[in-house]
Amino acid sequence: MINKVFKNNNNKFSMFLASLGSIIGLTLLFLSLQLYMDFRLLLSGENELMSSEFLIVKKEVSDLSILGINNSFSEKEIQEIADQSFVKSLAVFKGCQYQVFAHLSSDGGKFPGFSTLAYFESVPDEFIDVTTNNWAWDTNNIEIPVILPNTYIDAYNFGIALSMGTPQLSKKLLTSIPFKLTLQGNNKKGNYFARVISFSDRINSILVPENFLNYTNKLYGNKETTKHNKVIIATNDLKNPAVSKFLEEHRYTTNSEKTRENKIQSILNNGVLYQFIIGLIIITQSIILFIFYARIIINKSDFEIKTLLMLGYNRKTISVAINKLFIRSYLIVFTLSFTLFISAKSYFYFWLKNNKGIELNSGINVYTVLIALLFILSIITINKLNINRRLKNASAE
């Protein structure tokens, strides 16, 4: 009987608007919390270098270099760099000691064919800024995984392709095409195929697995003493004046590009924060709308409430009946919001992986679930207190 009384005074359109606002707001809130937790985990996770900034250090090329002045690092110089207080970790670039000739077939005219000389390098995996899931290689495999720098792709698409009138190449196309490689040196020659698995912002050279480079250097290398022309360092304190002072004193040059971690931090500090604030504003407005809606129901049911009290019903029983209407709506709102959140998360994380090279945890963070439950319980509690107070006032009149 009590439920029927309040259902008759239920304005479905007002309830729909309040629920729609809550769904949008909660979805944005859940997504913001998940992004925040996952980015923080990525920056401070198991691989401690993820929280670092990276510098690629080289010797300055002077006019005297044309006379054959050596621009490589000695072991003493490398150790001196490693000993600096701002250096968290260091690795040297290994380079190939043979000729590499890369050829891309035109495949019946589907895309432009070209041939070029190339140069391979390798660094330890922990210094690479992209996922290396398909990075394994062994001597039985003639296909080599390769990581290309984004600067190479930009140089071709927005320079060579435009000036030569050849088609531009998408990253998706490049990852689907095997390149033919001819390796030559030490009076030997070998053919391989290379497949691009990812693109790097941090390292402006063609990367191959370290074990492949070691194997081919022994097979095709010129047997000369290995020269280290570049080193990569990880530091937690890039703004430290000692960094620039040390580089200037030794006439070393370095990159000033943003690393992937800078991009992540930018997303974390800007987009996620704004999204969280917008979601919070929408939810706050929805809560206010629910509160006003509860008041409207009680005011419209003023006569029925007084009649029920006269018949012996207490305020608690009436309050439970009204709250049931809202709790049912809240559960529907919460379920729909969480479903939309999971869908939006899956799509956005897929986009990040394929377009930005940022791979986040695919699972749902436990803190996101706990905060979501806490938030929905808080809404139910606030509305319950509001209904009890309005009923108390209505019965006293």
N, C-alpha and C positions, 0 to 999 in steps of 0.2 A: 504493500500500500504506500509506504513512504517513498520507495524508489519511483513509483508511478507518478506521485505528486511532483517530484523534482524533474523527472524526465519531460513532463508536459510543459514545464517552464524553461526547458533547455533550448537556448538559441544555437542551433547547429552551425550557422554561418560564423558567429563570433568564435565558437570553439575551433572551427576550421582554421580561421586566421591565426589564432593563438598557437595552434598546433603546427601550422606551416612555418611560422616564424621560429618556433622552437626547433623544428627539424633542421632548418637551414643553419641556425646559430650553433646547435650542438654538433652538426657535421663539421663546420669550420673549426669549432673548438677542439674536437677529437683529432682532426687532421693536424692542427697546429701543435698540439701536445705530442703527437706521434713524431712529427718532423723534428721538433725540438729535441726529444729524447734520442732519436736515431742519429741526428747530426752530432750531438754531444758524444754519443757512443763511438761514432766514427772518428771523431777528433781525439778522443782519449781512450781508444780501445786497446786491444792486445798488441797491435803494432805501434810502438811508442813513437815511431817516426811520423805517424799520421798527424801529430800535433806540432810538427816542426815546419820550418820554412827552409827552402833548399836554394843553394847557390851553386852554380857551375862556374868554377874558377879556371881561368886560362892565363897564360903569359901574354903580355902585350906584344903585338907584332910591330916591330919598328922598321925604319927604312933599311937598317943593316941586315935585316932578315934575308934580303936578296943575296947577300954574300955567304949564306949558309949558316948563319948564327942559329944555334940550337934553341928552340922554344919549348922543349919538353922539360918536365919536372924531374929533378933528381930525387933519389930516395930520401936524402937529407931534407930537401925542400918539402916533400910530402909529409914527412914526420914533423917538420916545423909547423905546418898548417894544422895537422892533427892535434898538436899540443896547445893550440890557442884555447883560451877559456871559453870562447863563444862557440866552439865547435863541439857539437854533440856526437856526431858520427861522420865518418869520411869514407869515400870509396873512389878508386881510380877508374877511368874509362879504359877499357881494353879495345884495341882496334884491330882490324884485319891486316895481315901482312901479305896480301895478294891482290890481284886485280879482280874486280867484280863487274860483270856486264849484265844488266837487267833488261829484259825485253818483254813488252806487253803486246800480245797478238791483237789484231783488230777484230778477230772473231767475226768475219764476214761483214765487217762494216758497222757492227752494232755500237762500237765505241772506237776512239782513235788509237791506233797502234803507235808505239814509240819504243825507242831503245836508248839506253843511257848508261854511263859509267856510274857506279855506286860505291859506297863505303860503309862497311858494317862496324858497329860498336856494340859493346855490352856493358852493363853495370849490374850489381847485385839487385835481385828482385825487389827488395824492400825500398829501394830508391826510385822505383818506377811508379808513376802517378796514375796508372790504369790497371784494371783487373787483368791478371795473367793466368786465368783458368786454363787456357789452351796453349800454354807456354812451353809445354814439355816437348823434348826432342831426343831421339836416339839415332844411332848410326844406321838403323834399318829403315829410317824414314827419309825419303828424298824431298818431302815437303817441309819447309822451314816456316815457323810462325814469325811474323815480322810486325813491329810496331813503328808506324810512321809518325813524324812530327806534323802537327796541324799546320805549321808554317809552310811545309812543302805543298800541302793540298791547296792552301790559299794562294801560294805563289803561282801554281799552275792555273787554277780556276780563274783568278782575277788578274793574271798577268799574261802568261803564255797563251792560254786558251783564247782570251779576248784579242790579243794581238795577231795570233795565227789563224783565227777563225775556226778553231777546232772545238768540239763539244766539251762542256764542263763535265767533270766527274764527281758524282756524289760519293759520300763515304760508304753508303750501303753498296754501291756498285763496286767500289774498290775492294771491299771485304769479300766479295763473291767471285773475284777474278784471280786465278793463280798467275803469278809472274814466273817467267822462265829465267833462271840464273845460270850464268857461265862463270865458274871460278877458275882462275888460271894463275899459276906460279910454281916455282921450283921444278920447272920442266914437266908439270902435270896440268891436267885440265879435267874439270868435272862439271856435270850438269845437274841442277836441282830445280825445284819449284818453290816459290815463296807465296805465302798467303797472309794478307794483312789481317790481323786480329783486333787491332785497336789503334787509337791515335793519341799522341801525347802532347800536352801543352808545356810540360816542364823541360823535356829534353829535345833539342833540335838536331837530332841525328837518327839514322835508321838503326833500330835496335834489333838484335837477334839474341836467342838464348846463349848464355855464357858457355855451356858445354859444346854447343855447335861451333862457336868461335874458336874455342881451344882446340877442338878436333881438326877444323879446317886449317888453322894456323900451322899445326904440326904437319899436315898433309901438303898444303900448298904454300906455306910461309917461306920467307926468304932467309929464315934462321938467324936474322940479326937480333941484337939485344932489343928487347921490348922497350918502346918509348911511351911515356905517359904524358900526353899533351893536355889532358883535362882531368880535373877532379871534381867530384860533387860532394858538398858538405851539407849536413843537416844542422840547423841551429834553432834554439828557442828564443834567441834575442837578436833578431835582425836589426833592430833600431839601435843597438849598442854602438856608440861611436868607435869602439875598438875595431869593429868589422871594417868600416870604410878606411880607417887609419892604417890598418894592417895591409889592406889591398893596395892603397896608394903608395905606401912605403916600399912595397915589393914590386910595384908596377904590374899588379895582376888585374885582369879584367873579369867581369862577371855579368850574369844576366840580371835584369831588373824586372822581369816579368812576374805577374801574379802566379802563384802556384794554385793547385786545385784546392788546397785548404783555405786560401784567401777567398775563393769563390764560395766555398761552403759557409765560411764565417759570414760573408756578405748576405747570403740567403737567410742564414739563421738570424742575423741581427735586424734585417729589414722585412723581407717578405713574410716570414713566419710570425714576427711580432705584430705586423699590421693585420694579418689574417686573424690572429688570436684576439686582438682588440675589436675587430669588426664582429667576430663571432660572439664575443662577450656583450657587445652593445645590443646585438639582435636578441640574444637570450634574455638580457635584462628587460628589454621592451616586451618580450613574450611573457615573462613572469609578471610584469605589471599588468599586462592584458588579462592574464589568468586571474590575478587578484581582483581586478575590476569586474571580470566576468562572474566570479564567485559572489561578489557583492550584489551584482544585478540579479542573479538567481535568488539570493536570499531576500532581496527587496521585493521582487516579483512574487515570491512565495510567502510574504509576510502573513497574510491571512491564514494560509495553510499551516504555517509553523505554529502560530498561536492556537489554532484549532487542535493540532497534534499535542501540544503541551497541555491543553485542557483535557484531552482524552487520556492523559497519563504518560505520554512518551517523554523521556528526559532529553536534555540537550545533546548528550553523548550519542544517543541512538540516531538522532537527526543528523548530527555532525558526521557520523560514520556513513550514512546514506549519501550525503552530498560529496564526501571525500571519495567514495567509490567511483562516482562519475569522473572525477579528475584523475584518480590513480589509473583507471583504465586508459584514459587518454594519454597519460604520461608514459605508460608502458608501450603503447603503440608508437608514440613519438620517439622513445628511446630505441626501440627495435628498428624503426625506419632510419633513424639517424645513424645508427651503428652500421647498418647495411650500406647506406650511401657512403659512409666514411671508408669502409673496406674497399668499395669499388673505386672511389676517388684515389685512395692511397695506392692501389694496385696500378692504376693508370699512370699516376704521377711518378711513381718509382720506376716504372717501365720507361717513361719518357726521360727521366734523369739518367738512367743507365745507358740508353741508346743515343742520347743527344749530348750529354755532358760528361759521360764516362764516370758518373758517380753511382756506385752501387751501395744501397742501404739494406739494412736487415729486412727481410720479407715478412717476418712475424709481427704480431701485435705486442707492443710493449706493455708489460704488466702494470706500469704506473699509469698508462693511458686508461686502462680498464678501471683501475681503482679510483682514479680521479673522476672518471665518467660516472661511476656508481655513486661516489660521494656527492657529486653535483646533482644528480637526479634525486637522491634522497634529501638533499637540502631544499630542492624545489618543493617536494612533497611536504616537507616539514613546515616551510614558510606558508604554503597555501593552507595547510591544516590549522596553523595558528591563526591565520586570518579568518578562516571560516568559523572557528570557535569564538573568536572575539566578536564577529558580526552577529552570530547567533545569540550571544550573551546580551548584546545591545538590543537586538530585536525582541527578545523575550522580556526585557526590562521595560520596554516602551508600553 
